[in-house]
Amino acid sequence: MSKDNVIELNKQEIFVDDPITDILRQGARKLLAEALHAEIESFLSQYSDIKDDRGCMRVTRNGYLPEREIQTGIGPVPVKVPRVRDRQSDNESERIRFTSFIMPPYLRKTKSMEELMPWLYLKGISTGDFREALAALVGKDAPGLSAPTISRLKIIWQEDLEQWQKRDLSNKRFVYIWADGIYCNVRMEEKQCLLVIIGATKDGKKELLALESGFRESELSWTELLLNLKRRGLKDSPELAVGDGSLGFWKALAKVYDDTRWQRCWVHKTANVLNKLPKSIQAKAKEKLHMIWMAPEKDEAEQHFDDFIKIYEAKYPKATECLEKDSDVLLTFYDFPAEHWRHIRTTNPIESTFATVRLRTAKVRSCFSSKTVVTMAFKLCQSAEKRWQRLHHSEKLAEVIEGVIFVSGIKKIQDAA
């Protein structure tokens, strides 16, 4: 391949001579020029009846502003914005001016590019590396890719987050919720974590319900979060809450939504139990724990539960105590539709989503403020939310709301009177 078709940037060869992209840019330049021409003609027609002292048109074309390049998804596109001349008024405040709606003053990049750059930051590119990362697309000398520019664009996220945290919830009904406290691998001002709640609406759609920065996973932080949801209109208690063993969340839930039933996350519980066993027997113990929560009937699950206690109680009492202490809330899912078990036995909706957040923060060694971390997590969650799996057989949620009794996941047939 000819070296005329590449440029060297930091000892890496990046393709820049792309004939297809060249054609697209030329087409974009032509279409943009036509759109600006139509816009200026429409503007002039509004003032065509206004004459100056000599009886001529007062507002006329007056060439173009200096050419500038607009950064787009297909690279830089040069553009010349037309301008007008008011031949009558010498008073600055009364002068008729033309401002293009398509190309407003100081525009240097398209909206899609403004959104792209902050997203690249979230995905792992630091603010100082944007020129190198986008050089093949927009050119290595492209303006507007400095660290201060990227930081300025991130302010938009914070505004989005603040509006989202104040949104009205009075028209929402969440049947299931998943809650967890997430610690990110970054240096922060204080020892804080992200308090996260994901909810399943009555039509089976999973949504990010709450995201706040809290002090560890304290009862006070969770109570404040739940009360805020209630103040904003979430009056109806969720039918089921799924979470790990954090006492802070469960105590707060009992205060704010005391009708909500509890389900401990089996992934967290399995990990906690195995940590109290020797590594040599963890694999076998894990299989036995899986037999409990994968049993098709609640009676069978309880039998496997008792068997696990009998096998390990004598030698490993701490492991069995860890399992037994939550026995009343580990099998709650059996009282809900079997079609939903795969969703409500664990907090996987949160864990899978925040794996991305942890990956991003692991790449950043600098100190974060709690606001920055929450904002970053919010935007990543918004992106992941589009791919969240809906609840299977969501029509069953109406029966859950109505209080229909389920026995081992099967709707109980009421006896005829």
C-alpha positions in Angstrom: 0.0 0.0 0.0 1.3 3.4 -0.9 2.4 5.6 2.0 0.8 8.5 0.3 -2.5 7.2 1.5 -1.6 7.3 5.2 -0.3 9.7 7.8 1.8 8.9 10.8 0.4 9.9 14.2 2.4 8.8 17.3 4.1 6.1 15.3 0.7 4.6 14.3 -0.6 4.6 10.7 -4.2 5.9 10.4 -6.2 5.7 7.2 -7.3 9.2 6.0 -7.5 9.0 2.2 -11.0 7.4 1.9 -12.7 8.2 -1.5 -16.1 7.3 -0.2 -15.8 9.6 2.7 -14.5 12.3 0.4 -17.6 12.0 -1.8 -19.8 12.1 1.3 -18.1 15.3 2.4 -18.4 16.9 -1.0 -22.1 16.0 -1.1 -22.7 17.3 2.4 -21.0 20.6 1.5 -23.2 21.0 -1.5 -26.4 20.2 0.4 -25.4 22.5 3.2 -24.8 25.4 0.7 -28.2 24.8 -0.9 -29.9 24.8 2.5 -28.2 28.0 3.5 -29.2 29.6 0.1 -32.8 28.7 0.7 -32.7 30.0 4.2 -31.2 33.4 3.1 -33.7 33.7 0.3 -36.6 33.1 2.7 -35.2 35.7 5.0 -34.9 38.3 2.3 -38.4 37.7 1.0 -39.7 38.8 4.4 -38.2 42.3 3.9 -38.6 42.5 0.1 -41.3 45.3 0.5 -39.2 47.5 2.7 -37.4 50.2 0.7 -34.6 52.6 1.5 -34.7 56.4 0.9 -33.8 55.8 -2.8 -36.7 53.3 -3.3 -34.4 50.3 -3.5 -34.5 47.1 -1.4 -33.3 48.0 2.1 -32.0 44.5 2.9 -29.8 42.8 0.3 -27.3 40.0 0.0 -23.8 41.0 1.0 -21.5 38.1 0.2 -20.4 35.5 2.8 -18.9 35.3 6.2 -15.3 33.8 6.3 -15.3 30.1 5.5 -15.2 27.8 8.5 -15.0 24.0 9.0 -17.7 22.1 10.9 -16.7 18.9 12.6 -19.1 16.1 11.7 -19.4 12.4 11.9 -17.8 12.1 8.4 -15.0 14.6 9.2 -14.7 18.3 8.6 -17.1 20.0 6.2 -16.2 23.5 5.0 -19.1 26.0 4.9 -19.6 29.6 4.0 -22.6 31.3 5.6 -24.2 34.1 3.6 -24.7 37.5 5.1 -27.0 40.5 4.5 -26.7 44.2 4.5 -29.2 46.8 5.9 -28.6 49.8 3.6 -30.9 52.2 5.5 -30.3 52.1 9.2 -27.2 53.6 10.8 -28.6 52.8 14.3 -27.0 49.6 15.5 -30.0 48.6 17.6 -32.5 49.1 14.7 -30.4 47.3 12.1 -31.9 44.2 10.5 -29.6 41.3 10.9 -29.6 37.7 9.6 -28.7 34.8 11.9 -28.7 31.4 10.3 -30.8 28.8 12.2 -28.9 26.1 10.4 -25.5 27.5 11.1 -25.6 29.7 14.2 -22.6 31.8 15.1 -19.6 30.0 16.7 -20.9 26.6 15.7 -17.9 24.4 15.2 -19.2 20.9 15.5 -22.5 19.0 14.9 -24.7 18.0 17.9 -23.8 14.3 17.2 -20.1 15.1 17.6 -20.8 17.0 20.8 -22.5 13.9 22.2 -19.9 11.6 20.8 -17.0 13.2 22.6 -18.3 13.0 26.1 -19.4 9.4 25.4 -15.9 8.5 24.4 -14.8 9.9 27.7 -17.2 7.6 29.5 -15.9 4.6 27.5 -12.4 5.1 28.6 -10.7 7.9 26.6 -9.2 10.6 28.8 -9.9 14.3 28.1 -6.3 14.8 26.9 -6.4 12.0 24.3 -9.2 13.1 22.1 -7.0 14.7 19.4 -5.2 11.4 18.9 -8.4 9.3 19.2 -10.4 11.3 16.6 -7.5 12.3 14.3 -8.5 9.8 11.6 -12.1 11.2 11.6 -11.7 14.9 12.0 -8.1 15.6 11.4 -5.3 16.0 13.9 -5.5 19.8 13.8 -9.3 19.9 14.4 -10.3 22.6 16.9 -12.6 22.0 19.8 -11.0 18.8 21.1 -9.2 20.2 24.0 -9.6 18.9 27.6 -11.5 22.1 28.7 -13.9 21.7 25.8 -14.7 18.1 26.8 -15.1 19.1 30.5 -17.5 21.8 29.4 -19.6 19.4 27.5 -19.8 17.1 30.6 -21.7 19.9 32.4 -24.6 19.0 30.2 -24.8 15.6 31.7 -25.0 17.0 35.2 -27.9 19.2 34.2 -29.6 16.1 32.7 -29.0 14.1 35.9 -30.4 16.9 38.1 -33.6 17.1 36.0 -34.0 13.3 36.0 -33.6 13.2 39.8 -36.5 15.6 40.1 -38.9 14.0 37.6 -42.5 13.2 38.5 -43.2 9.6 39.3 -46.9 9.9 40.1 -47.9 8.1 36.9 -45.5 5.2 37.5 -46.2 1.8 39.0 -43.2 -0.4 39.8 -44.0 -4.1 40.6 -40.5 -5.3 41.3 -37.4 -3.4 42.3 -33.7 -4.3 42.5 -31.5 -2.4 44.9 -27.8 -2.4 45.5 -24.9 -0.3 46.7 -22.0 0.0 44.2 -18.5 0.9 45.1 -16.3 2.2 42.2 -12.5 1.8 42.0 -11.7 5.5 42.1 -10.3 7.9 44.7 -13.1 10.1 46.0 -13.4 12.9 48.4 -15.2 10.7 51.0 -16.0 7.0 51.4 -19.1 6.9 49.4 -21.0 4.4 47.2 -23.7 4.6 44.5 -27.2 3.7 45.7 -29.0 2.2 42.8 -32.6 1.0 42.3 -33.9 -0.5 39.1 -37.6 -1.1 38.8 -39.9 -3.2 36.6 -43.1 -1.4 35.5 -46.5 -3.0 35.3 -45.9 -3.6 31.5 -42.6 -5.5 32.2 -40.1 -2.8 31.2 -37.1 -2.3 33.4 -36.1 1.3 34.2 -33.5 3.0 36.2 -35.6 4.3 39.1 -33.1 5.9 41.4 -29.4 6.7 41.5 -27.8 8.7 44.3 -24.5 9.0 46.1 -24.7 7.8 49.6 -22.5 7.4 52.6 -21.6 3.7 52.5 -24.9 1.8 52.5 -26.3 3.3 55.6 -29.9 3.1 56.7 -30.0 7.0 56.7 -28.9 7.2 53.0 -31.3 4.6 51.8 -34.2 6.1 53.8 -33.5 9.5 52.3 -33.5 8.0 48.8 -36.8 6.0 49.3 -38.6 9.0 50.9 -37.6 11.1 47.9 -39.2 8.6 45.6 -42.3 8.7 47.6 -42.4 12.5 47.7 -42.2 12.6 43.9 -45.3 10.4 43.5 -44.3 6.8 44.0 -47.0 6.1 46.5 -47.7 2.4 45.7 -45.4 -0.1 47.4 -43.5 -2.4 45.1 -44.7 -6.0 45.4 -41.1 -7.4 45.8 -37.7 -5.9 46.5 -34.6 -7.8 45.5 -31.2 -7.0 47.1 -28.2 -8.3 49.0 -27.8 -8.5 52.7 -27.3 -4.8 53.3 -29.1 -4.0 56.5 -29.3 -0.4 55.7 -31.6 -0.9 52.7 -33.9 -3.4 54.3 -34.4 -1.3 57.4 -35.1 1.8 55.3 -37.6 -0.2 53.1 -39.5 -1.4 56.2 -40.0 2.3 57.2 -41.0 3.7 53.8 -42.7 0.7 52.0 -43.6 -1.7 54.7 -45.9 -3.8 52.5 -43.1 -4.8 50.1 -41.9 -8.3 50.4 -38.2 -9.2 50.5 -36.0 -11.4 48.4 -32.3 -11.8 49.1 -30.1 -12.1 46.1 -28.8 -15.6 45.6 -25.6 -14.6 43.8 -24.6 -12.5 46.8 -25.7 -15.1 49.3 -23.8 -17.9 47.5 -20.6 -15.8 47.5 -21.0 -15.0 51.2 -21.5 -18.6 52.1 -18.6 -19.9 50.0 -16.2 -17.3 51.5 -16.7 -19.1 54.8 -15.7 -22.5 53.4 -12.3 -23.9 52.4 -11.5 -23.6 48.7 -11.2 -27.3 48.4 -14.9 -27.8 49.0 -16.3 -24.6 47.5 -17.1 -26.1 44.1 -19.2 -28.9 45.6 -20.9 -26.6 48.1 -21.7 -24.2 45.2 -23.5 -27.0 43.4 -25.6 -27.8 46.5 -26.5 -24.1 46.9 -27.6 -24.0 43.3 -29.8 -27.0 43.9 -31.8 -24.9 46.4 -32.7 -21.9 44.3 -33.0 -23.9 41.1 -35.5 -26.4 42.5 -38.8 -26.4 40.6 -40.9 -26.6 43.8 -40.6 -24.7 47.1 -40.8 -28.0 49.1 -37.9 -29.4 47.2 -35.9 -26.2 47.7 -36.5 -26.4 51.5 -35.4 -30.0 51.5 -32.1 -29.1 49.7 -31.8 -26.2 52.2 -32.0 -28.5 55.2 -29.6 -31.0 53.6 -27.0 -28.3 53.1 -27.3 -27.3 56.8 -26.9 -30.9 57.9 -23.9 -31.5 55.7 -21.8 -28.5 56.7 -23.2 -27.4 60.1 -20.8 -29.5 62.2 -17.5 -28.5 60.6 -18.4 -25.1 59.1 -21.0 -23.4 61.4 -20.2 -19.9 60.1 -21.2 -20.9 56.6 -24.5 -22.5 57.7 -25.3 -19.6 60.0 -24.8 -17.2 57.0 -27.3 -19.2 55.0 -29.8 -19.8 57.9 -30.1 -16.2 59.0 -31.9 -15.3 55.8 -33.9 -18.4 55.3 -37.2 -16.5 55.5 -36.4 -14.2 52.6 -34.3 -16.4 50.3 -37.3 -18.4 49.0 -39.8 -15.6 48.6 -39.6 -15.8 44.8 -41.6 -19.1 44.9 -44.6 -17.0 45.8 -44.4 -15.2 42.4 -45.0 -16.3 38.8 -42.4 -18.9 37.7 -42.0 -17.0 34.5 -40.4 -14.2 36.5 -38.0 -16.3 38.7 -35.0 -15.8 36.4 -35.4 -12.0 37.0 -36.2 -11.9 40.7 -33.8 -14.4 42.2 -30.7 -12.1 41.9 -29.7 -8.5 41.5 -28.2 -9.3 38.1 -29.9 -6.3 36.3 -27.7 -4.0 38.5 -24.6 -6.1 38.6 -24.4 -6.5 34.8 -25.0 -2.8 34.1 -22.5 -1.5 36.7 -19.7 -3.8 35.4 -19.3 -1.1 32.7 -19.2 1.6 35.3 -16.5 -0.2 37.3 -14.5 -0.8 34.0 -14.5 2.9 33.2 -13.6 4.1 36.7 -10.8 1.5 36.9 -9.1 3.3 34.0 -9.1 6.6 35.8 -6.6 7.2 38.6 -7.4 10.8 39.3 -9.6 11.8 42.2 -13.3 12.1 41.5 -16.0 14.1 43.2 -19.1 12.1 44.1 -21.1 14.2 41.7 -18.8 13.3 38.8 -19.1 9.6 39.5 -22.9 9.7 39.8 -23.1 11.6 36.6 -20.9 9.2 34.8 -22.9 6.2 36.1 -26.2 7.9 35.1 -25.1 8.3 31.5 -23.8 4.8 31.2 -27.0 3.4 32.7 -29.1 5.4 30.2 -27.1 3.7 27.5 -27.4 0.3 29.0 -31.2 0.7 29.7 -32.0 0.4 26.0 -30.7 -3.2 26.1 -32.3 -4.3 29.3 -34.4 -7.4 29.0 -38.1 -7.1 29.6 -39.8 -9.4 32.0 -41.0 -12.6 30.4 -44.8 -12.9 30.3 -45.3 -9.4 31.6 -49.1 -10.0 31.6 -48.5 -11.9 34.9 -47.7 -8.6 36.6 -51.3 -7.6 36.6 -52.1 -10.7 38.6 -49.3 -9.9 41.0 -50.7 -6.4 41.6 -54.2 -7.9 42.1 -52.8 -10.1 44.9 -53.3 -13.5 43.1 -51.7 -16.3 45.1 -49.0 -18.3 43.5 -47.8 -21.6 44.9 -44.3 -22.6 43.6 -44.8 -20.2 40.8 -48.2 -21.5 39.7 -51.4 -19.6 40.0 -53.5 -21.1 42.8 -57.0 -22.1 41.7 -59.5 -20.7 44.2 -62.0 -23.2 45.6 -65.6 -22.5 44.4 -67.9 -21.2 47.1 
